[in-house]
Amino acid sequence: MELGKRIREYRTAAKWNQDEFAEKMFVSRQTISNWGNDKSYPDIQSLLLISNLFDVSLDQLVKGDIETMQNVINEKDVKELNYYARLMIMGMIIIAITVYPVLSSWGLLGLIPLGALYAVSLWAAFKVEAIKKNNDIQSSHIARSLHS
């Protein structure tokens, strides 16, 4: 994350050591060290106080971290999207391949496992659509993400 680096830069520009900065922030020197080394993240009140002490906007202070968090969220959504898309496609392929052998050997009872598999595929399709809607993704983008 970028915030720890930014805090260290602002602190050294103000010529404050960790103890002095900790005193101004009403936290321990260890907390300042953890922020500077990205081991922990300041809460919103601390972020506001930091922005006031250094006379910078919150946007300037956390901008890079927001972009990093969005990339992490987007990567998670892409992985989830790929998982559900593959589940849906595999379910449909299995149904297409096994519909005749299952129905010919089990008769109408074969509709039970095929129906269950269809329900799972349909559920996966709804999950794909929900992820697409939440991220404003068009179907052409999905094809590119599945191939990468």
KEBA-923442 format. One record per residue: x, y, z of N, C-alpha, C in turn; residue in one letter; residue number from 1. Coordinates in nm, 4 decimals, always signed. Layout:
BEGIN
+----------+----------+----------+----------+----------+----------+----------+----------+----------+---------+-----+
|      n.u |      n.v |      n.w |     ca.u |     ca.v |     ca.w |      c.u |      c.v |      c.w | residuo | num |
+----------+----------+----------+----------+----------+----------+----------+----------+----------+---------+-----+
|        X |        Y |        Z |        X |        Y |        Z |        X |        Y |        Z |       A | NUM |
...
+----------+----------+----------+----------+----------+----------+----------+----------+----------+---------+-----+
This chain:
BEGIN
+----------+----------+----------+----------+----------+----------+----------+----------+----------+---------+-----+
|      n.u |      n.v |      n.w |     ca.u |     ca.v |     ca.w |      c.u |      c.v |      c.w | residuo | num |
+----------+----------+----------+----------+----------+----------+----------+----------+----------+---------+-----+
|  +0.0838 |  -0.1179 |  +0.0000 |  +0.0000 |  +0.0000 |  +0.0000 |  +0.0881 |  +0.1240 |  +0.0000 |       M |   1 |
|  +0.0311 |  +0.2315 |  -0.0428 |  +0.1044 |  +0.3568 |  -0.0565 |  +0.0947 |  +0.4454 |  +0.0673 |       E |   2 |
|  -0.0059 |  +0.4228 |  +0.1509 |  -0.0300 |  +0.5145 |  +0.2625 |  +0.0883 |  +0.5197 |  +0.3586 |       L |   3 |
|  +0.1440 |  +0.4063 |  +0.3939 |  +0.2578 |  +0.4044 |  +0.4854 |  +0.3738 |  +0.4858 |  +0.4330 |       G |   4 |
|  +0.3999 |  +0.4704 |  +0.3041 |  +0.5079 |  +0.5468 |  +0.2404 |  +0.4773 |  +0.6963 |  +0.2456 |       K |   5 |
|  +0.3523 |  +0.7328 |  +0.2171 |  +0.3138 |  +0.8731 |  +0.2194 |  +0.3250 |  +0.9326 |  +0.3597 |       R |   6 |
|  +0.2822 |  +0.8560 |  +0.4594 |  +0.2910 |  +0.9053 |  +0.5974 |  +0.4369 |  +0.9307 |  +0.6337 |       I |   7 |
|  +0.5260 |  +0.8371 |  +0.5993 |  +0.6691 |  +0.8555 |  +0.6281 |  +0.7232 |  +0.9789 |  +0.5575 |       R |   8 |
|  +0.6848 |  +0.9986 |  +0.4307 |  +0.7333 |  +1.1147 |  +0.3550 |  +0.6868 |  +1.2455 |  +0.4186 |       E |   9 |
|  +0.5577 |  +1.2534 |  +0.4535 |  +0.5053 |  +1.3752 |  +0.5155 |  +0.5702 |  +1.3991 |  +0.6519 |       Y |  10 |
|  +0.5892 |  +1.2914 |  +0.7281 |  +0.6490 |  +1.3040 |  +0.8610 |  +0.7934 |  +1.3534 |  +0.8519 |       R |  11 |
|  +0.8709 |  +1.2976 |  +0.7601 |  +1.0107 |  +1.3414 |  +0.7469 |  +1.0186 |  +1.4820 |  +0.6885 |       T |  12 |
|  +0.9251 |  +1.5177 |  +0.6012 |  +0.9233 |  +1.6544 |  +0.5478 |  +0.8935 |  +1.7545 |  +0.6592 |       A |  13 |
|  +0.8100 |  +1.7140 |  +0.7554 |  +0.7799 |  +1.8009 |  +0.8692 |  +0.8911 |  +1.7951 |  +0.9749 |       A |  14 |
|  +0.9904 |  +1.7095 |  +0.9520 |  +1.1046 |  +1.6922 |  +1.0436 |  +1.0605 |  +1.6431 |  +1.1812 |       K |  15 |
|  +0.9649 |  +1.5499 |  +1.1813 |  +0.9195 |  +1.4872 |  +1.3039 |  +0.9701 |  +1.3440 |  +1.3063 |       W |  16 |
|  +1.0220 |  +1.3012 |  +1.4214 |  +1.0548 |  +1.1598 |  +1.4338 |  +0.9267 |  +1.0858 |  +1.4721 |       N |  17 |
|  +0.9347 |  +0.9552 |  +1.4832 |  +0.8137 |  +0.8767 |  +1.5126 |  +0.7537 |  +0.9135 |  +1.6484 |       Q |  18 |
|  +0.8383 |  +0.9394 |  +1.7465 |  +0.7874 |  +0.9766 |  +1.8794 |  +0.7103 |  +1.1082 |  +1.8758 |       D |  19 |
|  +0.7646 |  +1.2069 |  +1.8063 |  +0.6976 |  +1.3374 |  +1.7974 |  +0.5643 |  +1.3253 |  +1.7236 |       E |  20 |
|  +0.5667 |  +1.2505 |  +1.6152 |  +0.4441 |  +1.2329 |  +1.5377 |  +0.3405 |  +1.1542 |  +1.6187 |       F |  21 |
|  +0.3858 |  +1.0527 |  +1.6906 |  +0.2948 |  +0.9726 |  +1.7740 |  +0.2282 |  +1.0595 |  +1.8798 |       A |  22 |
|  +0.3042 |  +1.1506 |  +1.9377 |  +0.2491 |  +1.2402 |  +2.0394 |  +0.1413 |  +1.3298 |  +1.9791 |       E |  23 |
|  +0.1664 |  +1.3816 |  +1.8605 |  +0.0678 |  +1.4673 |  +1.7935 |  -0.0577 |  +1.3896 |  +1.7520 |       K |  24 |
|  -0.0382 |  +1.2576 |  +1.7251 |  -0.1492 |  +1.1732 |  +1.6807 |  -0.2226 |  +1.1053 |  +1.7967 |       M |  25 |
|  -0.1675 |  +1.1181 |  +1.9194 |  -0.2256 |  +1.0546 |  +2.0378 |  -0.2265 |  +0.9015 |  +2.0259 |       F |  26 |
|  -0.1182 |  +0.8486 |  +1.9677 |  -0.1000 |  +0.7033 |  +1.9561 |  +0.0428 |  +0.6698 |  +1.9986 |       V |  27 |
|  +0.0743 |  +0.5426 |  +2.0028 |  +0.2095 |  +0.5015 |  +2.0420 |  +0.3056 |  +0.5124 |  +1.9235 |       S |  28 |
|  +0.4352 |  +0.5140 |  +1.9544 |  +0.5369 |  +0.5149 |  +1.8499 |  +0.5269 |  +0.3871 |  +1.7666 |       R |  29 |
|  +0.4925 |  +0.2752 |  +1.8319 |  +0.4777 |  +0.1477 |  +1.7609 |  +0.3656 |  +0.1552 |  +1.6569 |       Q |  30 |
|  +0.2578 |  +0.2237 |  +1.6902 |  +0.1477 |  +0.2415 |  +1.5949 |  +0.1963 |  +0.3182 |  +1.4723 |       T |  31 |
|  +0.2735 |  +0.4239 |  +1.4943 |  +0.3298 |  +0.5019 |  +1.3834 |  +0.4205 |  +0.4131 |  +1.2984 |       I |  32 |
|  +0.5021 |  +0.3326 |  +1.3646 |  +0.5904 |  +0.2409 |  +1.2938 |  +0.5100 |  +0.1417 |  +1.2103 |       S |  33 |
|  +0.4031 |  +0.0875 |  +1.2673 |  +0.3183 |  -0.0074 |  +1.1934 |  +0.2518 |  +0.0575 |  +1.0722 |       N |  34 |
|  +0.2078 |  +0.1812 |  +1.0873 |  +0.1505 |  +0.2523 |  +0.9731 |  +0.2556 |  +0.2719 |  +0.8651 |       W |  35 |
|  +0.3740 |  +0.3152 |  +0.9059 |  +0.4810 |  +0.3420 |  +0.8108 |  +0.5291 |  +0.2181 |  +0.7386 |       G |  36 |
|  +0.5183 |  +0.1012 |  +0.8029 |  +0.5617 |  -0.0246 |  +0.7421 |  +0.4462 |  -0.1040 |  +0.6825 |       N |  37 |
|  +0.3287 |  -0.0423 |  +0.6734 |  +0.2083 |  -0.1052 |  +0.6170 |  +0.1670 |  -0.2315 |  +0.6915 |       D |  38 |
|  +0.1948 |  -0.2379 |  +0.8215 |  +0.1502 |  -0.3515 |  +0.9026 |  +0.0089 |  -0.3300 |  +0.9532 |       K |  39 |
|  -0.0308 |  -0.2045 |  +0.9631 |  -0.1675 |  -0.1715 |  +1.0010 |  -0.2069 |  -0.0441 |  +0.9275 |       S |  40 |
|  -0.3339 |  -0.0124 |  +0.9366 |  -0.3896 |  +0.0995 |  +0.8628 |  -0.4596 |  +0.1924 |  +0.9609 |       Y |  41 |
|  -0.4394 |  +0.3237 |  +0.9514 |  -0.5067 |  +0.4157 |  +1.0448 |  -0.6582 |  +0.4127 |  +1.0280 |       P |  42 |
|  -0.7298 |  +0.4316 |  +1.1386 |  -0.8753 |  +0.4416 |  +1.1288 |  -0.9119 |  +0.5779 |  +1.0698 |       D |  43 |
|  -1.0392 |  +0.5996 |  +1.0455 |  -1.0831 |  +0.7215 |  +0.9766 |  -1.0517 |  +0.8470 |  +1.0583 |       I |  44 |
|  -1.0653 |  +0.8405 |  +1.1903 |  -1.0338 |  +0.9572 |  +1.2725 |  -0.8850 |  +0.9910 |  +1.2613 |       Q |  45 |
|  -0.8012 |  +0.8890 |  +1.2619 |  -0.6572 |  +0.9118 |  +1.2486 |  -0.6238 |  +0.9676 |  +1.1107 |       S |  46 |
|  -0.6913 |  +0.9161 |  +1.0078 |  -0.6676 |  +0.9696 |  +0.8729 |  -0.7029 |  +1.1177 |  +0.8661 |       L |  47 |
|  -0.8146 |  +1.1543 |  +0.9292 |  -0.8545 |  +1.2960 |  +0.9309 |  -0.7514 |  +1.3808 |  +1.0042 |       L |  48 |
|  -0.7033 |  +1.3306 |  +1.1161 |  -0.6029 |  +1.4040 |  +1.1929 |  -0.4725 |  +1.4158 |  +1.1136 |       L |  49 |
|  -0.4320 |  +1.3084 |  +1.0472 |  -0.3100 |  +1.3118 |  +0.9645 |  -0.3248 |  +1.4154 |  +0.8539 |       I |  50 |
|  -0.4404 |  +1.4151 |  +0.7873 |  -0.4595 |  +1.5114 |  +0.6782 |  -0.4556 |  +1.6547 |  +0.7311 |       S |  51 |
|  -0.5082 |  +1.6766 |  +0.8520 |  -0.5024 |  +1.8102 |  +0.9118 |  -0.3601 |  +1.8476 |  +0.9513 |       N |  52 |
|  -0.2879 |  +1.7548 |  +1.0131 |  -0.1507 |  +1.7833 |  +1.0557 |  -0.0594 |  +1.8166 |  +0.9379 |       L |  53 |
|  -0.0757 |  +1.7459 |  +0.8294 |  +0.0109 |  +1.7666 |  +0.7129 |  -0.0493 |  +1.8627 |  +0.6112 |       F |  54 |
|  -0.1709 |  +1.9101 |  +0.6385 |  -0.2402 |  +2.0036 |  +0.5509 |  -0.2531 |  +1.9484 |  +0.4086 |       D |  55 |
|  -0.3004 |  +1.8250 |  +0.4001 |  -0.3274 |  +1.7599 |  +0.2707 |  -0.4697 |  +1.7055 |  +0.2747 |       V |  56 |
|  -0.5276 |  +1.6867 |  +0.1587 |  -0.6625 |  +1.6308 |  +0.1540 |  -0.6569 |  +1.4796 |  +0.1766 |       S |  57 |
|  -0.7694 |  +1.4248 |  +0.2175 |  -0.7777 |  +1.2795 |  +0.2322 |  -0.7512 |  +1.2115 |  +0.0978 |       L |  58 |
|  -0.7973 |  +1.2737 |  -0.0085 |  -0.7749 |  +1.2189 |  -0.1422 |  -0.6255 |  +1.2057 |  -0.1708 |       D |  59 |
|  -0.5488 |  +1.3110 |  -0.1403 |  -0.4038 |  +1.3057 |  -0.1611 |  -0.3407 |  +1.1984 |  -0.0737 |       Q |  60 |
|  -0.3939 |  +1.1829 |  +0.0454 |  -0.3363 |  +1.0897 |  +0.1416 |  -0.3606 |  +0.9439 |  +0.1033 |       L |  61 |
|  -0.4801 |  +0.9119 |  +0.0591 |  -0.5140 |  +0.7703 |  +0.0364 |  -0.5413 |  +0.7343 |  -0.1087 |       V |  62 |
|  -0.5215 |  +0.8241 |  -0.2019 |  -0.5561 |  +0.7990 |  -0.3422 |  -0.4968 |  +0.6696 |  -0.3965 |       K |  63 |
|  -0.3706 |  +0.6473 |  -0.3805 |  -0.3078 |  +0.5261 |  -0.4326 |  -0.3638 |  +0.4014 |  -0.3681 |       G |  64 |
|  -0.3980 |  +0.4083 |  -0.2392 |  -0.4528 |  +0.2925 |  -0.1706 |  -0.5914 |  +0.2575 |  -0.2217 |       D |  65 |
|  -0.6708 |  +0.3579 |  -0.2549 |  -0.8036 |  +0.3310 |  -0.3087 |  -0.7908 |  +0.2569 |  -0.4411 |       I |  66 |
|  -0.6988 |  +0.3019 |  -0.5273 |  -0.6785 |  +0.2340 |  -0.6555 |  -0.6301 |  +0.0914 |  -0.6342 |       E |  67 |
|  -0.5406 |  +0.0706 |  -0.5384 |  -0.4924 |  -0.0639 |  -0.5076 |  -0.6072 |  -0.1516 |  -0.4594 |       T |  68 |
|  -0.6917 |  -0.0984 |  -0.3691 |  -0.8051 |  -0.1754 |  -0.3185 |  -0.9020 |  -0.2100 |  -0.4312 |       M |  69 |
|  -0.9248 |  -0.1163 |  -0.5256 |  -1.0128 |  -0.1453 |  -0.6378 |  -0.9566 |  -0.2576 |  -0.7230 |       Q |  70 |
|  -0.8252 |  -0.2587 |  -0.7449 |  -0.7642 |  -0.3665 |  -0.8225 |  -0.7825 |  -0.5001 |  -0.7533 |       N |  71 |
|  -0.7683 |  -0.5036 |  -0.6201 |  -0.7872 |  -0.6274 |  -0.5453 |  -0.9322 |  -0.6729 |  -0.5568 |       V |  72 |
|  -1.0257 |  -0.5800 |  -0.5430 |  -1.1670 |  -0.6139 |  -0.5548 |  -1.1971 |  -0.6634 |  -0.6953 |       I |  73 |
|  -1.1457 |  -0.5945 |  -0.7952 |  -1.1708 |  -0.6361 |  -0.9318 |  -1.1124 |  -0.7734 |  -0.9609 |       N |  74 |
|  -0.9928 |  -0.8022 |  -0.9094 |  -0.9343 |  -0.9345 |  -0.9291 |  -1.0212 |  -1.0417 |  -0.8647 |       E |  75 |
|  -1.0739 |  -1.0127 |  -0.7468 |  -1.1615 |  -1.1079 |  -0.6774 |  -1.2877 |  -1.1313 |  -0.7599 |       K |  76 |
|  -1.3474 |  -1.0242 |  -0.8114 |  -1.4680 |  -1.0380 |  -0.8922 |  -1.4413 |  -1.1154 |  -1.0206 |       D |  77 |
|  -1.3266 |  -1.0917 |  -1.0835 |  -1.2937 |  -1.1638 |  -1.2064 |  -1.2783 |  -1.3124 |  -1.1780 |       V |  78 |
|  -1.2095 |  -1.3459 |  -1.0686 |  -1.1941 |  -1.4876 |  -1.0324 |  -1.3295 |  -1.5515 |  -1.0051 |       K |  79 |
|  -1.4147 |  -1.4800 |  -0.9325 |  -1.5474 |  -1.5310 |  -0.9017 |  -1.6295 |  -1.5475 |  -1.0297 |       E |  80 |
|  -1.6220 |  -1.4490 |  -1.1165 |  -1.6933 |  -1.4546 |  -1.2432 |  -1.6474 |  -1.5742 |  -1.3256 |       L |  81 |
|  -1.5174 |  -1.5939 |  -1.3357 |  -1.4642 |  -1.7072 |  -1.4109 |  -1.5092 |  -1.8403 |  -1.3517 |       N |  82 |
|  -1.5092 |  -1.8500 |  -1.2188 |  -1.5513 |  -1.9731 |  -1.1527 |  -1.6959 |  -2.0067 |  -1.1884 |       Y |  83 |
|  -1.7868 |  -1.9108 |  -1.1711 |  -1.9283 |  -1.9371 |  -1.1975 |  -1.9544 |  -1.9593 |  -1.3462 |       Y |  84 |
|  -1.8832 |  -1.8886 |  -1.4329 |  -1.9013 |  -1.9092 |  -1.5769 |  -1.8590 |  -2.0503 |  -1.6165 |       A |  85 |
|  -1.7458 |  -2.0956 |  -1.5631 |  -1.7004 |  -2.2323 |  -1.5927 |  -1.7977 |  -2.3362 |  -1.5378 |       R |  86 |
|  -1.8481 |  -2.3130 |  -1.4170 |  -1.9450 |  -2.4040 |  -1.3567 |  -2.0701 |  -2.4136 |  -1.4436 |       L |  87 |
|  -2.1184 |  -2.3000 |  -1.4908 |  -2.2368 |  -2.2976 |  -1.5759 |  -2.2116 |  -2.3725 |  -1.7069 |       M |  88 |
|  -2.0992 |  -2.3437 |  -1.7703 |  -2.0681 |  -2.4064 |  -1.9002 |  -2.0474 |  -2.5566 |  -1.8844 |       I |  89 |
|  -1.9725 |  -2.5964 |  -1.7815 |  -1.9497 |  -2.7400 |  -1.7603 |  -2.0814 |  -2.8130 |  -1.7336 |       M |  90 |
|  -2.1698 |  -2.7529 |  -1.6566 |  -2.3004 |  -2.8145 |  -1.6304 |  -2.3782 |  -2.8353 |  -1.7587 |       G |  91 |
|  -2.3787 |  -2.7353 |  -1.8435 |  -2.4523 |  -2.7472 |  -1.9698 |  -2.3884 |  -2.8512 |  -2.0636 |       M |  92 |
|  -2.2568 |  -2.8562 |  -2.0654 |  -2.1883 |  -2.9554 |  -2.1496 |  -2.2196 |  -3.0967 |  -2.1001 |       I |  93 |
|  -2.2143 |  -3.1167 |  -1.9690 |  -2.2435 |  -3.2497 |  -1.9134 |  -2.3870 |  -3.2903 |  -1.9437 |       I |  94 |
|  -2.4802 |  -3.1959 |  -1.9311 |  -2.6202 |  -3.2256 |  -1.9644 |  -2.6320 |  -3.2650 |  -2.1108 |       I |  95 |
|  -2.5698 |  -3.1868 |  -2.1996 |  -2.5799 |  -3.2153 |  -2.3432 |  -2.5228 |  -3.3518 |  -2.3781 |       A |  96 |
|  -2.4131 |  -3.3893 |  -2.3143 |  -2.3482 |  -3.5171 |  -2.3459 |  -2.4237 |  -3.6362 |  -2.2856 |       I |  97 |
|  -2.4820 |  -3.6168 |  -2.1675 |  -2.5408 |  -3.7308 |  -2.0962 |  -2.6922 |  -3.7411 |  -2.1054 |       T |  98 |
|  -2.7600 |  -3.6479 |  -2.1667 |  -2.9063 |  -3.6497 |  -2.1658 |  -2.9608 |  -3.7779 |  -2.2303 |       V |  99 |
|  -2.9111 |  -3.8170 |  -2.3445 |  -2.9626 |  -3.9371 |  -2.4110 |  -2.9266 |  -4.0640 |  -2.3338 |       Y | 100 |
|  -2.7975 |  -4.0853 |  -2.2959 |  -2.7664 |  -4.2089 |  -2.2222 |  -2.8411 |  -4.2194 |  -2.0881 |       P | 101 |
|  -2.8551 |  -4.1091 |  -2.0163 |  -2.9229 |  -4.1130 |  -1.8864 |  -3.0711 |  -4.1434 |  -1.9047 |       V | 102 |
|  -3.1359 |  -4.0751 |  -1.9988 |  -3.2795 |  -4.0973 |  -2.0188 |  -3.3080 |  -4.2360 |  -2.0763 |       L | 103 |
|  -3.2191 |  -4.2862 |  -2.1627 |  -3.2437 |  -4.4183 |  -2.2207 |  -3.2214 |  -4.5300 |  -2.1191 |       S | 104 |
|  -3.1313 |  -4.5118 |  -2.0241 |  -3.1073 |  -4.6186 |  -1.9262 |  -3.1941 |  -4.6028 |  -1.8005 |       S | 105 |
|  -3.2226 |  -4.4822 |  -1.7575 |  -3.3000 |  -4.4613 |  -1.6355 |  -3.4454 |  -4.4220 |  -1.6610 |       W | 106 |
|  -3.4760 |  -4.3893 |  -1.7827 |  -3.6117 |  -4.3456 |  -1.8134 |  -3.6377 |  -4.2078 |  -1.7547 |       G | 107 |
|  -3.7616 |  -4.1867 |  -1.7124 |  -3.7988 |  -4.0560 |  -1.6587 |  -3.7277 |  -4.0239 |  -1.5273 |       L | 108 |
|  -3.6778 |  -4.1249 |  -1.4550 |  -3.6015 |  -4.0987 |  -1.3326 |  -3.4712 |  -4.0253 |  -1.3636 |       L | 109 |
|  -3.4251 |  -4.0349 |  -1.4870 |  -3.3042 |  -3.9652 |  -1.5287 |  -3.3211 |  -3.8142 |  -1.5291 |       G | 110 |
|  -3.4471 |  -3.7700 |  -1.5297 |  -3.4726 |  -3.6258 |  -1.5255 |  -3.4310 |  -3.5649 |  -1.3915 |       L | 111 |
|  -3.4276 |  -3.6446 |  -1.2868 |  -3.3924 |  -3.5919 |  -1.1536 |  -3.2479 |  -3.5424 |  -1.1507 |       I | 112 |
|  -3.1466 |  -3.6265 |  -1.1839 |  -3.0097 |  -3.5732 |  -1.1802 |  -2.9853 |  -3.4668 |  -1.2873 |       P | 113 |
|  -3.0486 |  -3.4838 |  -1.4042 |  -3.0320 |  -3.3821 |  -1.5091 |  -3.0937 |  -3.2495 |  -1.4665 |       L | 114 |
|  -3.2087 |  -3.2557 |  -1.4005 |  -3.2737 |  -3.1344 |  -1.3499 |  -3.1900 |  -3.0672 |  -1.2415 |       G | 115 |
|  -3.1293 |  -3.1477 |  -1.1554 |  -3.0435 |  -3.0916 |  -1.0501 |  -2.9218 |  -3.0233 |  -1.1120 |       A | 116 |
|  -2.8629 |  -3.0879 |  -1.2101 |  -2.7476 |  -3.0285 |  -1.2781 |  -2.7876 |  -2.9008 |  -1.3515 |       L | 117 |
|  -2.9061 |  -2.9017 |  -1.4114 |  -2.9564 |  -2.7822 |  -1.4781 |  -2.9784 |  -2.6694 |  -1.3766 |       Y | 118 |
|  -3.0310 |  -2.7041 |  -1.2577 |  -3.0549 |  -2.6030 |  -1.1543 |  -2.9225 |  -2.5407 |  -1.1088 |       A | 119 |
|  -2.8185 |  -2.6217 |  -1.0927 |  -2.6875 |  -2.5695 |  -1.0543 |  -2.6340 |  -2.4765 |  -1.1634 |       V | 120 |
|  -2.6484 |  -2.5171 |  -1.2888 |  -2.6021 |  -2.4336 |  -1.4008 |  -2.6787 |  -2.3021 |  -1.4070 |       S | 121 |
|  -2.8083 |  -2.3100 |  -1.3843 |  -2.8910 |  -2.1887 |  -1.3853 |  -2.8519 |  -2.0961 |  -1.2702 |       L | 122 |
|  -2.8267 |  -2.1527 |  -1.1520 |  -2.7822 |  -2.0741 |  -1.0371 |  -2.6494 |  -2.0044 |  -1.0691 |       W | 123 |
|  -2.5560 |  -2.0771 |  -1.1316 |  -2.4269 |  -2.0191 |  -1.1689 |  -2.4476 |  -1.9057 |  -1.2699 |       A | 124 |
|  -2.5424 |  -1.9231 |  -1.3614 |  -2.5703 |  -1.8183 |  -1.4598 |  -2.6217 |  -1.6921 |  -1.3911 |       A | 125 |
|  -2.7072 |  -1.7079 |  -1.2899 |  -2.7562 |  -1.5927 |  -1.2145 |  -2.6426 |  -1.5237 |  -1.1391 |       F | 126 |
|  -2.5494 |  -1.6020 |  -1.0849 |  -2.4335 |  -1.5438 |  -1.0159 |  -2.3481 |  -1.4632 |  -1.1137 |       K | 127 |
|  -2.3271 |  -1.5173 |  -1.2346 |  -2.2503 |  -1.4463 |  -1.3368 |  -2.3179 |  -1.3135 |  -1.3693 |       V | 128 |
|  -2.4489 |  -1.3172 |  -1.3881 |  -2.5220 |  -1.1945 |  -1.4209 |  -2.5163 |  -1.0929 |  -1.3065 |       E | 129 |
|  -2.5222 |  -1.1399 |  -1.1831 |  -2.5146 |  -1.0478 |  -1.0682 |  -2.3778 |  -0.9804 |  -1.0632 |       A | 130 |
|  -2.2715 |  -1.0561 |  -1.0865 |  -2.1370 |  -0.9982 |  -1.0865 |  -2.1233 |  -0.8994 |  -1.2015 |       I | 131 |
|  -2.1763 |  -0.9363 |  -1.3181 |  -2.1713 |  -0.8449 |  -1.4327 |  -2.2457 |  -0.7151 |  -1.4015 |       K | 132 |
|  -2.3608 |  -0.7261 |  -1.3389 |  -2.4399 |  -0.6070 |  -1.3076 |  -2.3680 |  -0.5198 |  -1.2036 |       K | 133 |
|  -2.3124 |  -0.5820 |  -1.1002 |  -2.2427 |  -0.5061 |  -0.9957 |  -2.1205 |  -0.4321 |  -1.0474 |       N | 134 |
|  -2.0570 |  -0.4874 |  -1.1498 |  -1.9345 |  -0.4272 |  -1.2027 |  -1.9554 |  -0.3605 |  -1.3376 |       N | 135 |
|  -2.0803 |  -0.3538 |  -1.3831 |  -2.1130 |  -0.2913 |  -1.5109 |  -2.0272 |  -0.3506 |  -1.6227 |       D | 136 |
|  -2.0312 |  -0.4838 |  -1.6336 |  -1.9515 |  -0.5557 |  -1.7328 |  -2.0414 |  -0.5984 |  -1.8479 |       I | 137 |
|  -1.9922 |  -0.5807 |  -1.9690 |  -2.0614 |  -0.6286 |  -2.0878 |  -2.0139 |  -0.7699 |  -2.1194 |       Q | 138 |
|  -2.0934 |  -0.8483 |  -2.1898 |  -2.0579 |  -0.9874 |  -2.2202 |  -1.9311 |  -0.9999 |  -2.3018 |       S | 139 |
|  -1.8998 |  -0.9028 |  -2.3873 |  -1.7778 |  -0.9113 |  -2.4679 |  -1.6540 |  -0.9078 |  -2.3800 |       S | 140 |
|  -1.6628 |  -0.8398 |  -2.2642 |  -1.5492 |  -0.8355 |  -2.1711 |  -1.5271 |  -0.9713 |  -2.1052 |       H | 141 |
|  -1.6343 |  -1.0458 |  -2.0838 |  -1.6234 |  -1.1757 |  -2.0202 |  -1.5465 |  -1.2716 |  -2.1087 |       I | 142 |
|  -1.5766 |  -1.2708 |  -2.2363 |  -1.5067 |  -1.3606 |  -2.3275 |  -1.3571 |  -1.3333 |  -2.3234 |       A | 143 |
|  -1.3174 |  -1.2058 |  -2.3189 |  -1.1747 |  -1.1738 |  -2.3115 |  -1.1155 |  -1.2179 |  -2.1790 |       R | 144 |
|  -1.1879 |  -1.2027 |  -2.0678 |  -1.1327 |  -1.2400 |  -1.9375 |  -1.1225 |  -1.3906 |  -1.9232 |       S | 145 |
|  -1.2128 |  -1.4666 |  -1.9865 |  -1.2051 |  -1.6120 |  -1.9792 |  -1.0860 |  -1.6663 |  -2.0557 |       L | 146 |
|  -1.0463 |  -1.5972 |  -2.1605 |  -0.9328 |  -1.6421 |  -2.2410 |  -0.7989 |  -1.6005 |  -2.1841 |       H | 147 |
|  -0.8000 |  -1.5088 |  -2.0868 |  -0.6712 |  -1.4641 |  -2.0295 |  -0.6332 |  -1.5425 |  -1.9086 |       S | 148 |
+----------+----------+----------+----------+----------+----------+----------+----------+----------+---------+-----+
